Amino acid sequence: MSAAAAVAAAAAAAEGSRKWVLLEPYVFRRDDEESFPDDSEAPIRASGVTTCGTQFRIAFSVVEPPHISRLYAQLPGFPGPDKATPLAMLATQRHLALLVVIGPKLPSKFDTEPPSKFPVQNFFIFRANVYNPCSSSLKALPPCTEPRYDYSRGGDSLRPRPCKATPLPRMLDMRSLGLWCGGDEEEFVVAELTVYAPTLGRRCTKAFADICLLCASADSDQLGGTWRSMRVEILNQGYPEASHDLWKFARWQTHAVIPFQQWLCWIDYQQGILFCDVCNKEPAPSFLWFPPLPTSHETTHNIFYGGGGVSVTNHGSLLKFVNVTRHDGLSCGPPNAGFTITCHTLMLDGCMKWEEDYTVTSADHLAHLKCGIPMFPQVDIVRPHVVHFLFVKFGLAYEKMSVLSIDMSTKTVESFHPYVDGNEYLQADDNECPPTDDHHFIMRKSLSPPSTPFLPCEFPGFC
């Protein structure tokens, strides 16, 4: 075999063996050295330093889906888990991830209250080291000092803040932040987008996207880059009647931000998707409404909380929308009347439109699942016909959750993997309680409804 053929074969083998994981959004605190996982348990690792000089470490324990992977953090000196969540992972793409560490702000002459009243956002880009995962990197993003938009004035105007000798860092909306990685896998963009829709009564003739973004390179010693901001008009596309519903942008809520091809996509599961080419010097965001709900279940016109999911699959070439519709039209509670799961693929031939792929109902050999409801659908990155859900069982004192995987093409349950059951832990006596060091995790998951979906992550495929 020639050298070129060997390289091609190795590349094909690497592509075929590329893996991904479902990452638990909860961060597991392990501040002492004894409890922090070692290289064998959590092989993908990195360390960083905040603007206050506080050091911290992170480590990823990765397992194949439907098992759930974990992010561990060593945060000595930070507030305890009962008081704050000082570290969170906001987004991932390929071998990069966007994290935020929240801590006390350095004193400033402009502060009018004690420094402890002012938390500061330290944003980091995590870059998985392909050849040595234990030596992955965490690099701090430069602070954003762009002025905020003035929402008391219409149109696309900006009102600058009063001039100060040292601009103060701007607090970014973490729910509206996304990460986009370029084709060379080193250039990246971090962007915040918020929607502004001036209304007069129930009329709205224009809607705007307020964008603040940073372009940089992950392979340089210093990320560099400069934040810039702009206000641009949103272009509407999709169904013809949608042009009369622009006033709904006034109620926009960003539930997820995901990268897809050349776009970053901001998603409101009650409405649709904003596509924005963040690498364009003059981005023109366009909006696409979600497809209508199944016609046989029109008792509800909104996707219930956790019932929608947009996923990028097939190695980044497909965008899929999965919707779980309750037949009873309720927004929460046990689905006594059953449910329908529909899956659509975004078609890009000429114009954007949705094409339905699969439809599965609770009557399709899923009757045993009527005791709960599938939530937070995530399409498998490698197998687009498989969808993973967080399945919550009702009728118990505490939440009982499992990871449900459904093969949409055959309408069958592929796996049903136990995840968290607070009934076994929180109701047991001290002498009977199973040993665990995840008390805070079980308390949070079992005593309140789940609030965030699992985060798809491709680190194992690059390490």
Secondary structure, 3 states (H helix, E strand, C coil): CCHHHHHHHHHHHHHHCCCCEEEEEEEEECCCCCCCCCCCCCCEEEEEECCCCCEEEEEEECCCCCCEEEEEEECCCCCCCCCCCCEEEEEEECCEEEEEEEEECCCCCCCCCCHHHCEEEEEEEEECCCCCHHHCEEEECCCCCCCCCCCCCCCCCCCCCCCCCCCCCCCCCHHHEEEEECCCCCEEEEEEEEEECCCECCECCCCEEEEEEEEEECCCCCCCCCCEEEEEECEEECCHHHHHHHHHHHHCCCCEEEEECCEEEEEECCCEEEEECCCCCCCCCEEEECCCCCCCCCCCCCCCCCCEEEEEECCCCEEEEEEEEECCCCCCCCCCCCEEEEEEEEECCCCCEEEEEEEEECCCCCHHHCCEEEEEEEECCCCCCEEEEEEEECCCCCCEEEEEEEECCCCEEEEEEEEEEHHHHHCCCCCCCCCCCCHHHHHHHHCCCCCCCCEEECHHHHC
